[in-house]
Amino acid sequence: MFHVKLDFENIVIGGGHAGVEAALASARMGISTLLITMEKSAIARMSCNPAIGGLAKGHLVAEIDALGGEMAKVTDKTGIQFRMLNRSKGRAVWSPRAQADKLQYSLEMISLVVAQKNLEILEDTAIGIITEHNQIVAVQTKKCGFITCKTAIITAGTFLNGLIHIGVKQKRGGRLGEKSALGITESLNAVGIKSGRLKTGTPPRIHRDSINFDQLTPQYGDKNPKPFSFQTKNFNPINIPCYITYTNPGTHAILFSGLDRSPLYTGRIKGVGPRYCPSIEDKIVRFRERTSHQIFLEPEWEDSYQYYVNGFSTSLPVDIQEKGLHSIRGLENAEIIKPGYAIEYDFFPSYQLKRTLETKVIGGLYLAGQVNGTSGYEEAAALGLVAGINAALKNRDEQPFFLTRSEAYIGVLIDDLITKSPTEPYRMFTSSAEYRLLLRFDNADQRLSHYGHRFGLIQHNQFLLSQCRKHLIEKSIRYLHQTSLSPSVINPRLADKLENPVKSGISLFKLLCRPNIHLADLYPLLPESFLRTFSKLDGLAEQVELDVKYHGYIQRQINLIKTQSRQEQIRLPDNIEYLKINSITKEAREKLNLMRPETIAQAGRIPGVSPADITALLILLKKQGVSRETE
Ligand SMILES: Cc1cc2nc3c(=O)[nH]c(=O)nc-3n(C[C@H](O)[C@H](O)[C@H](O)COP(=O)(O)OP(=O)(O)OC[C@H]3O[C@@H](n4cnc5c(N)ncnc54)[C@H](O)[C@@H]3O)c2cc1C
């Protein structure tokens, strides 16, 4: 017998990484929210590797935090190893990564959703949506029947018509050991939303006691790690190592011998997989010249008996997986607890979404996470949060929320989805963000916490803390600009650093622009009051130095954004008949008709739409009297 209320303002379907952020944001914004999920104990379960963050993904986590999501805080609280990646490169692309305790991570998220006011959880399977006049009005579930709503967010991950492959065996499932979800895809197709098939894969998990750790190279986290969340205090996590080993020509020969039973190479798998994250069988075929690939063993939780074999994602038959592992140094006796597998699942090509993640076809229906054609916990959580905020705003009859490419990696992610509509699982890369000098991990709170605060997702005192940091940075830079040193004071120090002397007074700012001069070199010359400012907030000095050193590039990016923002503001009417516009190319006509961009700037980013097409569109809009400011 269910005691569930049958009417909610917002319903979230699926309690994965997208679903929890969506449900929490919506409930915290005062909207009565129902989270329908197939298995309560699987909420925020990590399907694949036990890690959060990494290149560009770490930026996403910091942005989720600044907007008021939970992923960063929960990772800080439960992570078992933290490392800053890319330290040898420019500061803009430094990105944190944590080894997660996947059990504690999930438990912590469960406790948050269970305790959340305005949020109810229903353990059930959604099997369809009900619409009226192209608006969502209800969700149908297996056990409870119809539950009415004003908005719904689908975050069903890899579960929609999920099909698992191991060797020649196939089995329905959303993840190994969990059922797939039927009905949602068909229901969306019936209202005109198109779907496709994608594929992803995961490596085997092996038993700790069967690994010969003496033969492996340990890798620990940073000694002084940085937390993901700007709100985390007293950060002192444990530091549990991962281990490195390598495949060899013997391993590759074994894997080759199993290709005739590989679902990938025998054509059983039809869905497209992520090119950037190939399976081990893909790697040995595509990179035949390589005699070795790195394997990274990751503990799945603190004191874990289960290790994740990163780099060995495979859907080859289990006997080949086992033989292949046994040929690797340190894994000669590896005992498989769970085999690697591939999974095919339905997704909804993302050109069908607005930048708020609402579908263009059905009002009040939002899609987020893996169902949008993305891959990764961080991408899913970011999309879930944006969809949750927008569903809440829609319920409150308020203006929608979206982020631009110049504001956030999340803006880049969503813009890429709606203008490029990837046909293979999309993941975030730093190279995808053209304004990456502005979109740093370390300034995410200063860029975005005003939104989180406005939506009531960031506490006032946390917001003030972030504003205080911003203010102190600006004040320090002003001081560096305004304070000059005479040649007699600075030249001896420059000589110590083998730097050219100056002939007249020079500002501290200009000195700091020199690549070999660092803020610490100037400390003996700075007043006590200035140095006290830096001691107030952790990392402040580094941020000031970075802003000064990259000042020229940052200014150029800001100028570029100003030029381009005009095009971001020119709305394209919903009813524009692209197929009838003869002044643009046939390819542009077809692409624009399919993708139906919301602004001229989005249109310009669609592959196949040239600058000449954009000029022709602008002329047409002018003739039709569409003003620039129309929003
Ligand atoms: C085998 C495998 C390998 C992967 N490999 C990688 C990788 O290498 N790299 C990477 O970045 N990512 C990988 N991923 C993807 C990563 O797990 C996802 O990107 C991420 O979990 C997506 O989050 P999500 O919230 O969209 O969905 P999920 O985390 O999949 O969560 C979906 C949730 O929705 C629930 N649900 C589904 N349908 C319904 C329904 N109809 N009614 C009620 N509840 C429903 C499910 O029970 C589940 O709790 C892999 C996933 C799998 C399964």
The ligand as a MOL file (V3000), in Angstrom:
LIG
                    3D

  0  0  0     0  0            999 V3000
M  V30 BEGIN CTAB
M  V30 COUNTS 53 58 0 0 0
M  V30 BEGIN ATOM
M  V30 1 C 28.5800 0.5000 -17.5890 0
M  V30 2 C 28.7850 1.9640 -17.4550 0
M  V30 3 C 29.9870 2.5120 -17.7630 0
M  V30 4 C 30.2090 3.8730 -17.6660 0
M  V30 5 N 31.4190 4.3710 -17.9560 0
M  V30 6 C 31.6700 5.6830 -17.7940 0
M  V30 7 C 32.9610 6.2080 -18.0380 0
M  V30 8 O 33.8670 5.5020 -18.3960 0
M  V30 9 N 33.1650 7.5300 -17.8810 0
M  V30 10 C 32.1680 8.3410 -17.5030 0
M  V30 11 O 32.3980 9.5300 -17.3580 0
M  V30 12 N 30.9510 7.8620 -17.2740 0
M  V30 13 C 30.6860 6.5610 -17.4040 0
M  V30 14 N 29.4510 6.0670 -17.1810 0
M  V30 15 C 28.4280 7.0050 -17.0610 0
M  V30 16 C 28.1160 7.5390 -15.7030 0
M  V30 17 O 27.8100 6.5030 -14.8580 0
M  V30 18 C 26.9400 8.3930 -16.0040 0
M  V30 19 O 27.3180 9.4390 -16.8700 0
M  V30 20 C 26.2690 9.0120 -14.8340 0
M  V30 21 O 26.0230 8.0950 -13.8330 0
M  V30 22 C 24.9700 9.5820 -15.3680 0
M  V30 23 O 24.2200 10.0930 -14.3500 0
M  V30 24 P 22.6560 10.1480 -14.5050 0
M  V30 25 O 22.1560 10.7940 -13.2850 0
M  V30 26 O 22.3050 10.7150 -15.8060 0
M  V30 27 O 22.1850 8.6260 -14.5440 0
M  V30 28 P 22.5060 7.3710 -13.6310 0
M  V30 29 O 23.6110 7.6170 -12.7190 0
M  V30 30 O 22.5810 6.2360 -14.5650 0
M  V30 31 O 21.1930 7.2530 -12.7580 0
M  V30 32 C 19.9450 7.0010 -13.3120 0
M  V30 33 C 18.9780 6.6980 -12.1930 0
M  V30 34 O 17.6690 6.7330 -12.6940 0
M  V30 35 C 16.9300 5.6240 -12.2220 0
M  V30 36 N 15.9160 5.3630 -13.2500 0
M  V30 37 C 16.1410 5.1080 -14.5560 0
M  V30 38 N 14.9810 5.0000 -15.2090 0
M  V30 39 C 14.0100 5.1760 -14.3080 0
M  V30 40 C 12.6050 5.1440 -14.3770 0
M  V30 41 N 11.9800 4.9580 -15.5350 0
M  V30 42 N 11.8970 5.3160 -13.2500 0
M  V30 43 C 12.5160 5.5330 -12.0750 0
M  V30 44 N 13.8550 5.5690 -11.9450 0
M  V30 45 C 14.5960 5.3970 -13.0580 0
M  V30 46 C 17.9560 4.5350 -12.0470 0
M  V30 47 O 17.5150 3.5960 -11.1170 0
M  V30 48 C 19.1670 5.3310 -11.5770 0
M  V30 49 O 19.1520 5.4700 -10.1820 0
M  V30 50 C 29.1820 4.7000 -17.2720 0
M  V30 51 C 27.9480 4.1540 -16.9650 0
M  V30 52 C 27.7510 2.7880 -17.0570 0
M  V30 53 C 26.4070 2.2220 -16.7190 0
M  V30 END ATOM
M  V30 BEGIN BOND
M  V30 1 1 1 2
M  V30 2 1 2 3
M  V30 3 2 2 52
M  V30 4 2 3 4
M  V30 5 1 4 5
M  V30 6 1 4 50
M  V30 7 2 5 6
M  V30 8 1 6 7
M  V30 9 1 6 13
M  V30 10 2 7 8
M  V30 11 1 7 9
M  V30 12 1 9 10
M  V30 13 2 10 11
M  V30 14 1 10 12
M  V30 15 2 12 13
M  V30 16 1 13 14
M  V30 17 1 14 15
M  V30 18 1 14 50
M  V30 19 1 15 16
M  V30 20 1 16 17
M  V30 21 1 16 18
M  V30 22 1 18 19
M  V30 23 1 18 20
M  V30 24 1 20 21
M  V30 25 1 20 22
M  V30 26 1 22 23
M  V30 27 1 23 24
M  V30 28 2 24 25
M  V30 29 1 24 26
M  V30 30 1 24 27
M  V30 31 1 27 28
M  V30 32 2 28 29
M  V30 33 1 28 30
M  V30 34 1 28 31
M  V30 35 1 31 32
M  V30 36 1 32 33
M  V30 37 1 33 34
M  V30 38 1 33 48
M  V30 39 1 34 35
M  V30 40 1 35 36
M  V30 41 1 35 46
M  V30 42 1 36 37
M  V30 43 1 36 45
M  V30 44 2 37 38
M  V30 45 1 38 39
M  V30 46 1 39 40
M  V30 47 2 39 45
M  V30 48 1 40 41
M  V30 49 2 40 42
M  V30 50 1 42 43
M  V30 51 2 43 44
M  V30 52 1 44 45
M  V30 53 1 46 47
M  V30 54 1 46 48
M  V30 55 1 48 49
M  V30 56 2 50 51
M  V30 57 1 51 52
M  V30 58 1 52 53
M  V30 END BOND
M  V30 END CTAB
M  END
